[in-house]
Amino acid sequence: MTRKKRKRKMKGWSRWHPAKFFIRAGHLRPWRIIIVISGIMFISWHISDLRQVKVADPEMVDVTKLPMNQLTKDQFIRRLAPEAQTIQLQYGVRASITLSQAALESDWGQSELAYKYNNFFGVKASSGMKQVSLPTSEYVNGKWIKVDAPFRAYDSWQESMVDHAKLLVNGTADNHARYLKVIQGSTAEESAKELVEGGYATDPKYAEKLIYIINTYHLEQYDYQ
């Protein structure tokens, strides 16, 4: 490239120098500044809108249209809360107890027993009931062991919640008052402890786990006082 052509090329690029874009013959070009600022603001707003679309507000998600095993923990609570409150009105079981047990027993809807067989409370099956045999952990003689156990299988998760409430209200065949104190508990914490006293679970930390879930996710807000 000759020296003359190089000078011509450099002269062409110099026209696009920022200083010459905003200043001409020693005078500021305010309208060009306005155009650039407006363009930057438009792009910023557009990016902000895209981010809002990409990261949807979880509160706006219709949880009734999502499979149970795809819900977040907060969505799981929102999905079950209305049914838990209806059950409290009908059977007297605190909504916070129903929700915390459903979360703990079903691993927030992730367990096979929950998402395949709609059993959210680890309810065992008796002879003649619709059931499925699955491995489970039991705390026996101071240690955890794996056993296969028959569990109830339900047609819907709502049926599971109603059956759980009936179990707490009616007790078991050998003791109809087994869970009476769970219903009578003056606080969610007291009811959780009475579940263990009634023998609902073998886990010695069962009540502690329920109380943690209740407090962490503020489940008492769903209780009717």
C-alpha positions in Angstrom: 0.0 0.0 0.0 1.4 3.4 -1.0 1.9 6.2 1.5 -0.8 8.3 -0.2 -3.4 5.4 0.1 -2.5 4.9 3.7 -3.1 8.6 4.5 -6.4 8.4 2.6 -7.5 5.4 4.7 -6.5 7.0 8.0 -8.3 10.1 7.0 -11.5 8.0 6.4 -11.3 6.3 9.8 -10.7 9.6 11.5 -14.2 10.7 10.5 -15.7 8.2 12.9 -13.6 9.4 15.9 -15.9 10.0 18.9 -14.7 13.6 19.3 -15.6 14.4 15.6 -19.0 12.6 16.0 -20.1 14.9 18.8 -18.1 18.1 17.9 -17.9 19.8 14.5 -15.9 22.9 13.8 -15.4 23.5 17.5 -19.2 23.3 18.2 -20.9 20.6 20.2 -23.6 18.6 18.5 -26.2 18.1 21.3 -28.8 16.3 19.2 -26.2 13.5 18.5 -25.6 13.2 22.3 -29.3 12.9 22.8 -29.6 10.2 20.2 -26.8 8.2 21.8 -28.2 8.5 25.3 -31.7 7.5 24.1 -30.2 4.5 22.3 -28.4 3.4 25.5 -31.5 3.8 27.6 -33.7 1.8 25.1 -31.2 -1.1 25.0 -31.0 -1.1 28.8 -34.8 -1.2 29.2 -35.0 -4.0 26.5 -32.4 -6.1 28.3 -34.3 -5.6 31.6 -37.5 -6.8 30.0 -35.8 -9.9 28.6 -34.4 -10.8 32.1 -37.9 -10.5 33.6 -39.3 -12.8 30.9 -36.4 -15.3 31.3 -36.6 -15.4 35.1 -40.4 -15.7 35.7 -41.7 -14.8 39.1 -42.3 -18.2 40.9 -45.4 -16.6 42.5 -46.9 -16.3 39.0 -46.4 -20.0 38.0 -49.6 -22.0 37.9 -48.6 -24.8 40.2 -51.7 -26.9 39.4 -50.3 -27.5 35.9 -46.9 -28.9 37.1 -46.2 -32.5 38.0 -45.7 -32.9 41.8 -42.1 -34.1 41.4 -41.2 -30.9 39.5 -42.3 -28.4 42.0 -40.0 -26.4 44.2 -40.5 -26.6 47.9 -42.5 -23.3 48.0 -44.6 -24.4 45.0 -45.2 -27.7 46.7 -46.6 -25.8 49.8 -48.8 -23.6 47.6 -50.1 -26.6 45.7 -51.2 -28.5 48.9 -52.1 -25.6 51.2 -55.7 -25.1 50.1 -56.5 -28.8 50.5 -54.7 -28.9 53.9 -56.8 -26.0 55.1 -60.0 -27.7 53.9 -59.0 -30.8 55.7 -58.5 -28.8 58.9 -62.0 -27.4 58.7 -63.4 -30.9 58.1 -61.3 -33.1 60.4 -59.6 -30.7 62.8 -56.0 -31.6 61.7 -53.8 -28.6 61.6 -52.9 -27.5 58.1 -49.3 -27.0 59.2 -49.1 -30.7 60.4 -50.6 -32.0 57.2 -48.2 -29.9 55.1 -45.1 -30.6 57.1 -45.8 -34.4 57.2 -46.5 -34.4 53.4 -43.2 -32.6 52.8 -41.2 -34.9 55.1 -42.8 -38.2 54.2 -42.8 -37.6 50.4 -39.5 -35.7 50.2 -41.4 -32.7 48.9 -43.2 -34.8 46.3 -40.0 -36.4 45.0 -40.3 -39.9 46.4 -41.5 -42.8 44.2 -44.3 -43.5 46.6 -45.6 -40.0 46.2 -45.3 -39.2 42.5 -46.2 -42.7 41.3 -48.7 -43.9 43.9 -50.0 -40.6 45.4 -49.1 -41.6 48.9 -47.7 -38.5 50.6 -47.7 -39.7 54.2 -46.0 -43.1 54.2 -49.3 -44.7 55.2 -49.0 -48.5 55.3 -51.6 -50.8 53.7 -53.6 -53.6 55.3 -54.9 -56.7 53.5 -57.5 -56.0 50.8 -56.3 -52.4 50.3 -54.8 -51.1 47.0 -51.1 -51.2 47.7 -47.5 -51.4 46.5 -44.5 -52.9 48.2 -41.5 -50.6 48.4 -38.2 -50.5 50.4 -38.2 -48.1 53.3 -36.0 -47.2 56.3 -37.1 -48.1 59.8 -35.4 -47.2 63.1 -35.2 -50.4 65.1 -33.2 -51.2 68.3 -31.2 -48.0 68.0 -30.2 -48.3 64.3 -31.6 -47.8 60.8 -32.5 -50.8 58.8 -33.9 -51.3 55.2 -37.1 -53.3 54.9 -39.8 -53.9 52.3 -43.2 -52.7 53.4 -46.7 -52.6 51.9 -47.9 -49.0 51.3 -51.3 -47.6 50.4 -51.6 -46.6 46.7 -54.1 -43.9 46.0 -55.9 -42.6 42.9 -55.0 -39.0 43.8 -52.9 -37.0 46.2 -56.1 -35.4 47.6 -57.3 -38.9 48.5 -54.0 -39.5 50.3 -54.5 -36.3 52.4 -58.0 -37.2 53.4 -57.0 -40.8 54.3 -54.2 -39.3 56.4 -56.6 -37.0 58.3 -59.0 -39.9 58.9 -56.1 -42.0 60.3 -55.3 -39.2 62.8 -59.0 -38.7 63.8 -60.0 -42.4 64.0 -56.7 -43.9 65.1 -55.9 -47.6 64.4 -57.9 -50.8 64.9 -56.1 -51.5 68.1 -56.3 -48.0 69.5 -58.9 -45.5 68.2 -57.5 -42.7 70.4 -53.9 -43.3 69.2 -53.6 -39.8 67.6 -56.2 -37.9 69.6 -53.7 -35.7 71.2 -52.3 -34.7 67.8 -55.7 -33.2 67.1 -56.0 -31.6 70.5 -52.5 -30.1 70.5 -52.6 -26.3 71.3 -49.7 -25.6 69.0 -48.2 -27.2 65.9 -45.1 -28.1 67.9 -47.2 -29.9 70.5 -49.1 -31.8 67.8 -45.8 -32.8 66.1 -44.5 -34.3 69.3 -47.8 -36.2 69.9 -47.4 -37.9 66.5 -44.2 -39.5 67.8 -45.8 -40.4 71.1 -48.6 -42.1 69.1 -46.1 -44.1 67.2 -46.6 -42.6 63.8 -43.0 -42.9 62.9 -40.0 -44.8 64.2 -37.5 -42.0 63.6 -36.6 -40.5 67.1 -36.1 -37.1 65.4 -39.4 -37.1 63.5 -41.0 -34.3 65.6 -37.9 -32.2 65.4 -37.8 -32.5 61.6 -41.5 -31.6 61.3 -41.0 -28.5 63.6 -38.0 -27.4 61.5 -40.1 -27.6 58.3 -43.0 -25.7 60.0 -40.8 -22.9 61.3 -38.6 -22.6 58.2 -41.5 -22.3 55.8 -43.9 -20.5 58.2 -46.5 -23.2 57.8 -48.5 -22.0 60.8 -49.8 -19.2 58.7 -52.1 -21.7 57.0 -53.6 -22.9 60.3 -57.1 -21.9 61.3 -57.0 -20.7 64.9 
